[in-house]
Amino acid sequence: MLSLDDLIREAEIAHGHLCAGQVLGVRLAMLGLAKLGIEDPRGKDRKRLVTFVEIDRCATDAIGVVTGCRLGKRALKFRDWGKMAATFVDLETGKAIRVAAKESSKKLAREMHPELENKNQQQMLAYREMKDDDLFSTQWVKVELPPEEFPGYKAERIVCAECGEGINFRREVEREGRALCRACAGEKYYEDV
């Protein structure tokens, strides 16, 4: 796998700017893949990996750069009320790990570099230096992936009545005659292990 600096540079080139969310997204993806033992997610290990993303746009893009996964292909997007988190599933072993940024990481990052006035710059620098344990919590989870989850499966498009996001086949929740995604319905797509 490429180095942290190389991956951050790729995220910046791919999306035209660099922000703290991209740096954190790169770190988050690197940790998840390391825990699963996936070394080459954009090459020989690509068909092993499915990524579930529950985060903001900048970090989603950064995770896509690291994993080679793109939304609508081998990555599936979920809203989780602004948390920065992603679940990485190894199809070969069946293992899945959810990595979530700790709420305290932003405050810690800003405290590390008070000499910098720009808060984004404070966070970007700190997110490169902080230990994984200070940035993220990890949790082994179980994720079911039937064939209809994968690209190429033909089904009617369903959109969440609350957030407007497309919903993967058979993942909608019916509430009071409305189709909701699991996040808007307050449900998880994973089970704690």
ROSE-4610 file (N, C-alpha, C; in Angstrom, 1 decimal, always signed):
// ROSE-4610
residu = [M/M/M/L/L/L/S/S/S/L/L/L/D/D/D/D/D/D/L/L/L/I/I/I/R/R/R/E/E/E/A/A/A/E/E/E/I/I/I/A/A/A/H/H/H/G/G/G/H/H/H/L/L/L/C/C/C/A/A/A/G/G/G/Q/Q/Q/V/V/V/L/L/L/G/G/G/V/V/V/R/R/R/L/L/L/A/A/A/M/M/M/L/L/L/G/G/G/L/L/L/A/A/A/K/K/K/L/L/L/G/G/G/I/I/I/E/E/E/D/D/D/P/P/P/R/R/R/G/G/G/K/K/K/D/D/D/R/R/R/K/K/K/R/R/R/L/L/L/V/V/V/T/T/T/F/F/F/V/V/V/E/E/E/I/I/I/D/D/D/R/R/R/C/C/C/A/A/A/T/T/T/D/D/D/A/A/A/I/I/I/G/G/G/V/V/V/V/V/V/T/T/T/G/G/G/C/C/C/R/R/R/L/L/L/G/G/G/K/K/K/R/R/R/A/A/A/L/L/L/K/K/K/F/F/F/R/R/R/D/D/D/W/W/W/G/G/G/K/K/K/M/M/M/A/A/A/A/A/A/T/T/T/F/F/F/V/V/V/D/D/D/L/L/L/E/E/E/T/T/T/G/G/G/K/K/K/A/A/A/I/I/I/R/R/R/V/V/V/A/A/A/A/A/A/K/K/K/E/E/E/S/S/S/S/S/S/K/K/K/K/K/K/L/L/L/A/A/A/R/R/R/E/E/E/M/M/M/H/H/H/P/P/P/E/E/E/L/L/L/E/E/E/N/N/N/K/K/K/N/N/N/Q/Q/Q/Q/Q/Q/Q/Q/Q/M/M/M/L/L/L/A/A/A/Y/Y/Y/R/R/R/E/E/E/M/M/M/K/K/K/D/D/D/D/D/D/D/D/D/L/L/L/F/F/F/S/S/S/T/T/T/Q/Q/Q/W/W/W/V/V/V/K/K/K/V/V/V/E/E/E/L/L/L/P/P/P/P/P/P/E/E/E/E/E/E/F/F/F/P/P/P/G/G/G/Y/Y/Y/K/K/K/A/A/A/E/E/E/R/R/R/I/I/I/V/V/V/C/C/C/A/A/A/E/E/E/C/C/C/G/G/G/E/E/E/G/G/G/I/I/I/N/N/N/F/F/F/R/R/R/R/R/R/E/E/E/V/V/V/E/E/E/R/R/R/E/E/E/G/G/G/R/R/R/A/A/A/L/L/L/C/C/C/R/R/R/A/A/A/C/C/C/A/A/A/G/G/G/E/E/E/K/K/K/Y/Y/Y/Y/Y/Y/E/E/E/D/D/D/V/V/V]
num = [1/1/1/2/2/2/3/3/3/4/4/4/5/5/5/6/6/6/7/7/7/8/8/8/9/9/9/10/10/10/11/11/11/12/12/12/13/13/13/14/14/14/15/15/15/16/16/16/17/17/17/18/18/18/19/19/19/20/20/20/21/21/21/22/22/22/23/23/23/24/24/24/25/25/25/26/26/26/27/27/27/28/28/28/29/29/29/30/30/30/31/31/31/32/32/32/33/33/33/34/34/34/35/35/35/36/36/36/37/37/37/38/38/38/39/39/39/40/40/40/41/41/41/42/42/42/43/43/43/44/44/44/45/45/45/46/46/46/47/47/47/48/48/48/49/49/49/50/50/50/51/51/51/52/52/52/53/53/53/54/54/54/55/55/55/56/56/56/57/57/57/58/58/58/59/59/59/60/60/60/61/61/61/62/62/62/63/63/63/64/64/64/65/65/65/66/66/66/67/67/67/68/68/68/69/69/69/70/70/70/71/71/71/72/72/72/73/73/73/74/74/74/75/75/75/76/76/76/77/77/77/78/78/78/79/79/79/80/80/80/81/81/81/82/82/82/83/83/83/84/84/84/85/85/85/86/86/86/87/87/87/88/88/88/89/89/89/90/90/90/91/91/91/92/92/92/93/93/93/94/94/94/95/95/95/96/96/96/97/97/97/98/98/98/99/99/99/100/100/100/101/101/101/102/102/102/103/103/103/104/104/104/105/105/105/106/106/106/107/107/107/108/108/108/109/109/109/110/110/110/111/111/111/112/112/112/113/113/113/114/114/114/115/115/115/116/116/116/117/117/117/118/118/118/119/119/119/120/120/120/121/121/121/122/122/122/123/123/123/124/124/124/125/125/125/126/126/126/127/127/127/128/128/128/129/129/129/130/130/130/131/131/131/132/132/132/133/133/133/134/134/134/135/135/135/136/136/136/137/137/137/138/138/138/139/139/139/140/140/140/141/141/141/142/142/142/143/143/143/144/144/144/145/145/145/146/146/146/147/147/147/148/148/148/149/149/149/150/150/150/151/151/151/152/152/152/153/153/153/154/154/154/155/155/155/156/156/156/157/157/157/158/158/158/159/159/159/160/160/160/161/161/161/162/162/162/163/163/163/164/164/164/165/165/165/166/166/166/167/167/167/168/168/168/169/169/169/170/170/170/171/171/171/172/172/172/173/173/173/174/174/174/175/175/175/176/176/176/177/177/177/178/178/178/179/179/179/180/180/180/181/181/181/182/182/182/183/183/183/184/184/184/185/185/185/186/186/186/187/187/187/188/188/188/189/189/189/190/190/190/191/191/191/192/192/192/193/193/193]
x = [+0.9/+0.0/+0.9/+0.4/+1.1/+1.2/+2.1/+2.3/+1.2/+1.1/+0.1/+0.2/+1.4/+1.6/+1.2/+1.5/+1.2/-0.4/-1.0/-2.5/-3.2/-2.7/-3.3/-3.1/-1.9/-1.6/-2.6/-2.8/-3.8/-5.2/-5.6/-6.9/-7.0/-6.0/-6.0/-6.0/-5.3/-5.3/-6.6/-7.2/-8.5/-9.6/-9.5/-10.7/-10.4/-9.2/-9.0/-8.7/-8.8/-8.4/-8.1/-7.6/-7.3/-7.9/-8.6/-9.2/-8.9/-9.2/-9.0/-9.8/-11.0/-11.8/-11.2/-10.5/-9.8/-8.6/-7.9/-6.8/-7.3/-8.4/-8.9/-9.5/-10.1/-10.7/-9.6/-8.4/-7.3/-6.8/-6.6/-6.2/-7.2/-8.5/-9.5/-9.5/-9.4/-9.3/-8.0/-6.9/-5.7/-5.8/-6.4/-6.5/-7.4/-8.6/-9.5/-8.9/-8.2/-7.5/-6.4/-5.7/-4.6/-5.1/-6.3/-6.9/-7.3/-7.8/-8.2/-7.1/-5.9/-4.8/-4.9/-5.6/-5.7/-4.6/-3.7/-2.5/-2.7/-3.4/-3.5/-4.9/-5.7/-7.1/-7.4/-6.5/-6.7/-6.2/-5.6/-5.0/-5.5/-4.5/-4.8/-5.9/-6.1/-7.1/-8.4/-8.6/-9.8/-11.1/-11.1/-12.3/-12.7/-11.8/-12.0/-12.8/-12.8/-13.2/-14.6/-15.4/-16.6/-16.6/-16.9/-16.8/-18.2/-18.6/-19.8/-19.4/-19.9/-19.4/-20.6/-20.3/-21.4/-20.9/-20.3/-19.6/-19.8/-19.2/-19.3/-18.6/-18.9/-18.4/-16.9/-16.2/-14.7/-14.1/-14.5/-13.9/-14.3/-15.5/-16.0/-15.0/-14.7/-13.8/-12.4/-12.0/-10.6/-10.6/-11.6/-11.7/-11.7/-12.4/-12.5/-11.1/-10.3/-8.9/-8.1/-8.2/-7.4/-7.8/-9.1/-9.6/-9.8/-9.9/-10.2/-11.7/-12.5/-13.9/-14.6/-15.6/-16.4/-17.8/-18.5/-19.9/-20.6/-21.5/-22.3/-21.6/-20.4/-19.7/-19.5/-18.3/-18.0/-18.0/-18.7/-18.8/-20.3/-20.8/-22.2/-22.3/-23.1/-23.1/-24.3/-24.0/-25.0/-24.8/-25.9/-25.8/-25.9/-25.1/-25.2/-25.1/-25.9/-26.0/-24.7/-23.9/-22.7/-21.5/-21.6/-20.4/-19.5/-18.2/-17.3/-17.0/-17.5/-17.2/-17.3/-16.7/-16.8/-16.6/-17.2/-17.1/-16.4/-15.4/-14.6/-14.9/-15.3/-15.7/-14.8/-14.1/-13.3/-14.1/-14.5/-15.3/-14.7/-13.3/-12.6/-12.7/-12.6/-12.6/-14.0/-14.8/-16.1/-15.9/-14.7/-14.5/-14.9/-15.4/-15.8/-15.4/-14.8/-14.5/-15.1/-15.7/-16.2/-15.2/-14.8/-13.9/-14.6/-14.6/-15.3/-14.4/-14.5/-13.7/-14.3/-13.5/-13.9/-14.3/-15.4/-15.8/-14.7/-14.0/-12.9/-11.7/-11.6/-10.4/-10.3/-11.4/-11.3/-10.7/-11.2/-10.7/-9.3/-8.9/-7.5/-6.6/-7.1/-6.3/-6.0/-7.1/-6.9/-6.0/-6.0/-5.1/-3.6/-3.4/-2.0/-1.2/-1.9/-1.2/-1.8/-1.8/-2.5/-1.7/-0.5/+0.3/-0.3/-1.1/-1.7/-3.1/-3.4/-4.6/-5.8/-5.5/-6.5/-6.8/-8.1/-8.5/-8.4/-8.6/-8.5/-7.0/-6.1/-4.7/-4.2/-4.8/-4.5/-4.9/-6.1/-6.6/-5.8/-5.6/-4.8/-3.5/-2.7/-1.4/-1.5/-2.4/-2.6/-3.1/-4.0/-4.5/-3.4/-2.4/-1.2/-0.4/-0.4/+0.5/-0.1/-1.4/-2.0/-2.0/-2.0/-2.1/-3.5/-3.6/-4.9/-5.8/-5.3/-6.2/-6.8/-6.1/-6.7/-7.7/-7.6/-8.5/-9.7/-9.6/-10.6/-11.0/-12.2/-12.7/-12.9/-12.6/-12.9/-13.8/-14.5/-15.5/-15.6/-15.4/-15.7/-17.2/-17.7/-19.1/-19.4/-20.7/-21.1/-22.0/-21.7/-22.4/-22.9/-24.2/-24.7/-24.6/-24.1/-24.0/-24.5/-25.8/-26.4/-26.1/-26.3/-25.9/-26.5/-27.7/-28.4/-27.7/-26.7/-25.9/-24.9/-24.5/-23.4/-23.8/-22.8/-23.1/-23.7/-24.6/-25.2/-26.5/-26.9/-28.2/-29.3/-30.2/-31.3/-32.5/-32.9/-34.1/-34.6/-35.8/-36.5/-35.7/-35.5/-34.8/-35.7/-35.2/-36.0/-35.2/-35.9/-35.2/-35.8/-35.0/-35.4/-36.3/-37.5/-38.4/-37.9/-36.9/-36.4/-35.2/-34.1/-32.9/-32.7/-33.5/-33.3/-32.3/-31.5/-30.5/-31.1/-30.4/-30.9/-30.7/-31.5/-31.5/-31.2/-30.1/-29.8/-31.0/-31.0/-32.1/-32.4/-33.7/-34.2/-33.6/-33.1/-32.6/-33.5/-34.6/-35.6/-36.4/-36.8/-37.7/-39.0/-40.1/-41.4/-41.9/-42.2/-42.8/-43.9/-45.1/-46.2/-46.4/-46.2/-46.4/-45.2/-44.1/-42.9/-41.8/-41.0/-39.7/-38.6/-37.9/-36.8/-35.5/-34.4/-33.1/-33.0/-32.1/-31.9/-31.4/-30.6/-30.1/-31.2/-32.1/-33.2/-34.2/-34.3/-35.2/-34.7/-33.4/-32.8/-32.3/-32.0/-31.6/-30.1/-29.4/-28.1/-28.1/-27.0/-26.9/-26.0/-25.4/-24.5/-24.9/-24.4/-24.6/-23.4/-23.4/-22.3/-21.8/-20.5/-20.0/-19.5]
y = [-1.2/+0.0/+1.2/+2.3/+3.6/+4.2/+5.1/+5.8/+6.7/+7.2/+8.1/+9.4/+9.9/+11.2/+11.0/+9.8/+9.6/+9.5/+8.8/+8.7/+10.1/+10.9/+12.2/+13.0/+13.0/+13.7/+13.3/+12.0/+11.5/+12.0/+12.0/+12.5/+14.0/+14.8/+16.2/+16.4/+15.6/+15.7/+15.3/+14.3/+13.8/+14.7/+15.5/+16.3/+17.8/+18.2/+19.7/+20.5/+19.9/+20.7/+19.6/+20.1/+19.2/+19.8/+18.9/+19.3/+18.3/+18.7/+17.7/+16.5/+16.5/+15.4/+14.3/+14.8/+13.9/+13.2/+14.0/+13.4/+12.3/+12.6/+11.7/+10.4/+10.7/+9.6/+8.6/+9.2/+8.3/+7.5/+8.1/+7.4/+6.3/+6.6/+5.7/+4.4/+4.7/+3.6/+2.7/+3.4/+2.6/+1.7/+2.2/+1.4/+0.2/+0.4/-0.7/-1.8/-1.4/-2.4/-3.1/-2.4/-3.0/-4.1/-3.8/-4.7/-6.0/-5.8/-7.0/-7.7/-7.1/-7.7/-7.5/-6.5/-6.2/-5.2/-5.7/-4.9/-4.1/-4.6/-4.0/-3.9/-3.0/-2.9/-2.4/-1.8/-1.2/-2.2/-3.3/-4.2/-5.6/-6.5/-7.9/-8.2/-7.3/-7.6/-6.9/-6.3/-5.4/-6.2/-7.4/-8.2/-8.8/-8.6/-9.1/-8.1/-6.8/-5.7/-5.1/-4.9/-4.1/-3.1/-1.8/-0.8/-0.1/+0.0/+0.7/+2.0/+3.1/+4.5/+5.2/+5.8/+6.5/+7.9/+8.6/+9.9/+11.0/+12.1/+13.3/+13.1/+13.9/+13.8/+13.8/+14.7/+14.8/+13.5/+12.9/+11.7/+10.5/+10.5/+9.5/+9.4/+10.6/+10.6/+10.1/+10.5/+10.0/+8.5/+7.9/+6.5/+5.8/+6.4/+5.9/+5.9/+6.9/+6.9/+5.8/+5.6/+4.5/+3.1/+2.9/+1.5/+1.2/+2.2/+2.0/+1.7/+1.8/+1.6/+2.9/+2.8/+4.0/+3.8/+4.9/+4.7/+4.2/+3.3/+2.7/+1.5/+1.3/+0.1/-0.9/-0.8/-1.7/-1.0/+0.2/+0.9/+1.3/+1.2/+1.5/+2.6/+3.7/+4.8/+4.8/+5.1/+5.2/+6.5/+7.1/+8.3/+7.8/+8.4/+8.1/+9.3/+10.3/+11.5/+12.2/+12.3/+13.1/+12.4/+11.2/+10.5/+10.2/+10.2/+9.7/+8.3/+7.4/+6.0/+5.2/+4.0/+3.1/+1.7/+0.8/-0.6/-1.3/-2.0/-2.7/-4.2/-4.8/-6.2/-7.0/-8.0/-8.9/-10.1/-10.2/-11.2/-12.6/-12.6/-13.9/-14.6/-13.8/-14.3/-14.2/-13.3/-13.0/-12.0/-11.6/-10.6/-9.2/-8.4/-7.0/-6.2/-5.0/-4.1/-2.8/-2.2/-0.8/+0.1/+1.1/+2.1/+3.5/+4.1/+5.3/+6.4/+7.6/+8.7/+9.0/+9.2/+9.5/+11.0/+11.3/+12.7/+13.6/+13.0/+13.8/+14.1/+13.4/+13.6/+15.0/+15.7/+17.1/+18.0/+17.9/+18.8/+18.5/+17.2/+16.9/+17.4/+17.3/+17.8/+19.3/+20.0/+21.5/+21.9/+21.1/+21.4/+21.1/+20.3/+19.9/+21.0/+21.9/+22.9/+24.3/+24.8/+26.1/+27.3/+27.0/+28.1/+28.3/+27.4/+27.6/+28.3/+29.3/+30.0/+29.3/+28.8/+28.1/+26.7/+26.5/+25.3/+24.1/+24.3/+23.2/+22.7/+23.7/+23.4/+22.7/+23.2/+22.5/+21.0/+20.8/+19.4/+18.5/+19.1/+18.3/+17.8/+18.8/+18.4/+17.4/+17.6/+16.7/+15.3/+15.3/+14.0/+13.1/+13.8/+13.0/+12.4/+13.1/+12.7/+11.9/+12.0/+11.3/+9.8/+9.1/+7.7/+7.2/+6.0/+5.5/+5.4/+5.0/+4.9/+6.2/+7.3/+8.6/+9.1/+8.6/+9.0/+8.2/+6.9/+6.0/+4.9/+4.5/+3.3/+2.3/+1.0/-0.1/-1.1/-1.8/-2.8/-3.8/-5.1/-6.2/-6.4/-6.5/-6.6/-7.7/-8.0/-9.0/-8.2/-8.4/-7.7/-8.8/-8.9/-9.8/-9.2/-10.0/-9.5/-10.5/-10.5/-11.4/-10.9/-11.7/-11.3/-10.0/-9.7/-8.4/-7.2/-7.3/-6.1/-5.7/-6.6/-6.3/-5.7/-5.0/-4.3/-5.2/-4.7/-5.4/-6.0/-6.0/-6.6/-5.6/-6.1/-5.2/-5.2/-4.1/-3.9/-2.5/-2.3/-1.0/-0.1/+1.2/+2.2/+2.7/+2.6/+3.1/+4.2/+5.3/+6.5/+6.7/+7.1/+7.4/+8.6/+8.5/+9.6/+10.8/+10.4/+11.4/+12.2/+11.4/+12.1/+12.1/+11.4/+11.4/+10.5/+9.8/+8.8/+7.6/+7.1/+5.8/+4.7/+3.7/+2.6/+1.3/+0.6/-0.7/-1.6/-2.6/-3.5/-4.2/-4.2/-4.8/-4.2/-3.0/-2.4/-1.3/-1.1/+0.0/-0.5/+0.5/+0.2/+0.9/+0.2/+0.8/+1.4/+2.7/+3.3/+4.2/+4.0/+4.8/+5.1/+4.0/+4.1/+4.8/+5.1/+5.7/+4.8/+4.8/+4.0/+4.9/+4.3/+5.0/+4.2/+4.8/+4.1/+3.7/+2.7/+2.3/+3.4/+4.2/+5.3/+6.2/+6.7/+7.5/+6.8/+5.5/+4.7/+4.4/+4.8/+4.5/+3.1/+2.4/+1.0/+0.9/-0.2/-0.4/-1.4/-1.4/-2.3/-3.5/-3.3/-4.3/-4.9/-6.0/-6.6/-6.6/-6.2/-6.3/-7.7/-8.0/-9.3/-9.5]
z = [+0.0/+0.0/+0.0/-0.6/-0.7/+0.7/+0.9/+2.2/+2.4/+3.7/+4.1/+3.2/+3.1/+2.3/+0.9/+0.3/-1.1/-1.3/-0.4/-0.5/-0.3/+0.7/+0.9/-0.3/-1.0/-2.2/-3.3/-3.4/-4.4/-4.2/-2.9/-2.6/-3.0/-2.7/-3.1/-4.6/-5.3/-6.8/-7.4/-6.8/-7.3/-7.1/-6.0/-5.6/-5.5/-6.0/-6.1/-4.9/-3.7/-2.5/-1.4/-0.3/+0.8/+2.0/+2.7/+4.0/+5.1/+6.3/+7.4/+7.3/+6.7/+6.5/+5.6/+4.5/+3.6/+4.3/+5.1/+5.8/+6.8/+7.5/+8.5/+7.7/+6.6/+5.7/+5.3/+4.8/+4.4/+5.6/+6.7/+7.9/+8.3/+8.3/+8.6/+7.7/+6.4/+5.5/+5.6/+5.9/+6.1/+7.3/+8.4/+9.6/+9.3/+8.7/+8.4/+7.6/+6.5/+5.6/+6.4/+7.2/+7.9/+8.9/+9.5/+10.5/+9.8/+8.5/+7.7/+7.0/+7.0/+6.2/+4.7/+4.3/+2.8/+2.5/+1.7/+1.3/+0.1/-0.9/-2.2/-2.7/-2.1/-2.3/-3.7/-4.4/-5.7/-6.8/-6.3/-7.3/-7.0/-6.6/-6.4/-5.4/-4.4/-3.3/-3.6/-4.7/-5.0/-4.9/-5.4/-5.4/-4.1/-3.1/-1.8/-1.0/-1.4/-0.5/-0.9/+0.1/+0.0/+1.1/+0.8/+1.8/+2.0/+3.2/+3.6/+4.2/+3.7/+4.1/+4.7/+5.9/+6.6/+7.0/+6.0/+6.4/+5.4/+5.7/+4.8/+3.5/+2.5/+1.2/+1.1/+1.7/+1.6/+2.0/+3.2/+3.7/+2.8/+2.3/+1.4/+0.2/-0.4/-1.6/-1.2/+0.0/+0.4/+0.6/+1.2/+1.3/-0.1/-1.0/-2.4/-3.0/-2.7/-3.3/-2.7/-1.4/-0.7/-1.2/-1.2/-1.4/-2.9/-3.7/-5.1/-5.3/-4.2/-4.2/-4.6/-5.4/-5.7/-5.3/-5.0/-4.6/-5.9/-5.6/-6.7/-7.3/-7.0/-7.5/-6.3/-5.7/-4.6/-3.2/-3.2/-2.0/-1.9/-0.7/-0.4/+0.6/+0.3/+1.2/+2.2/+3.4/+4.4/+5.2/+5.5/+6.4/+7.8/+8.7/+10.1/+10.9/+10.6/+11.4/+11.6/+10.6/+10.6/+11.2/+11.7/+12.1/+11.0/+11.2/+10.2/+10.5/+9.7/+10.0/+8.7/+8.6/+7.5/+8.0/+7.3/+7.5/+6.3/+6.6/+5.5/+5.6/+4.6/+4.6/+3.6/+4.2/+3.4/+2.9/+1.7/+1.1/+1.2/+1.2/+1.2/+2.6/+3.7/+5.0/+5.7/+5.2/+5.9/+7.1/+7.4/+8.5/+8.0/+9.0/+8.8/+10.0/+9.7/+10.8/+10.5/+11.5/+11.5/+12.2/+11.5/+12.1/+12.1/+13.3/+13.5/+14.1/+13.6/+14.2/+15.6/+16.6/+17.9/+17.9/+18.6/+18.7/+19.3/+20.2/+20.9/+20.0/+18.8/+18.0/+17.5/+17.1/+16.6/+17.7/+18.9/+20.0/+20.3/+20.3/+20.6/+19.5/+18.2/+17.1/+17.1/+17.5/+17.6/+18.7/+19.8/+21.0/+20.7/+19.7/+19.4/+18.8/+18.0/+17.2/+17.4/+18.6/+18.9/+18.1/+17.7/+17.0/+15.6/+15.1/+13.8/+14.0/+13.3/+13.4/+12.7/+11.5/+10.7/+11.3/+11.7/+12.4/+11.4/+10.2/+9.2/+9.2/+9.1/+9.1/+10.4/+11.5/+12.8/+12.8/+12.3/+12.3/+11.3/+10.1/+9.0/+9.6/+10.2/+10.7/+11.8/+12.7/+13.9/+13.4/+12.4/+12.0/+11.3/+10.8/+10.3/+11.4/+12.6/+13.7/+14.8/+15.0/+16.1/+16.0/+17.1/+17.2/+16.8/+16.1/+15.7/+16.9/+18.1/+19.3/+19.7/+19.4/+19.8/+18.7/+17.5/+16.4/+16.3/+16.4/+16.0/+17.1/+17.0/+17.7/+16.6/+16.9/+16.0/+16.6/+15.7/+16.2/+15.1/+15.5/+14.6/+14.5/+13.3/+13.0/+12.0/+11.9/+10.9/+9.9/+8.6/+7.5/+6.5/+6.3/+5.3/+3.9/+3.0/+1.6/+0.6/+0.4/-0.6/-2.0/-3.0/-4.4/-4.9/-4.4/-4.9/-4.5/-3.5/-3.1/-4.1/-5.0/-5.9/-7.2/-7.8/-9.1/-10.1/-10.9/-12.0/-11.7/-10.4/-10.0/-10.4/-11.2/-11.7/-10.8/-10.3/-9.5/-9.6/-9.1/-9.2/-8.2/-8.6/-7.8/-6.7/-5.5/-4.4/-3.7/-3.4/-2.8/-1.4/-0.5/+0.9/+0.9/+1.5/+1.6/+2.5/+3.4/+4.3/+3.8/+3.4/+3.0/+1.4/+0.7/-0.8/-1.3/-0.5/-1.0/-1.6/-2.6/-3.2/-2.2/-2.2/-1.2/-2.0/-1.5/-2.1/-2.0/-2.9/-3.0/-1.7/-1.3/+0.0/+1.2/+1.2/+2.4/+2.9/+2.2/+2.7/+3.9/+4.7/+5.8/+5.6/+5.7/+5.4/+6.8/+6.8/+8.0/+7.6/+8.0/+7.7/+6.2/+5.4/+4.0/+3.3/+4.0/+3.4/+3.4/+2.3/+2.3/+2.8/+3.8/+4.5/+4.4/+4.3/+4.4/+5.9/+6.1/+7.5/+8.5/+8.0/+8.8/+9.3/+8.3/+8.7/+9.5/+9.4/+10.2/+11.6/+11.8/+13.1/+13.2/+12.1/+12.2/+11.7/+12.1/+11.7/+10.6/+9.7/+8.7/+9.1/+10.3/+10.8/+12.1/+12.5/+13.9/+14.7/+15.9/+16.8/+16.9/+17.0/+17.1/+18.6]
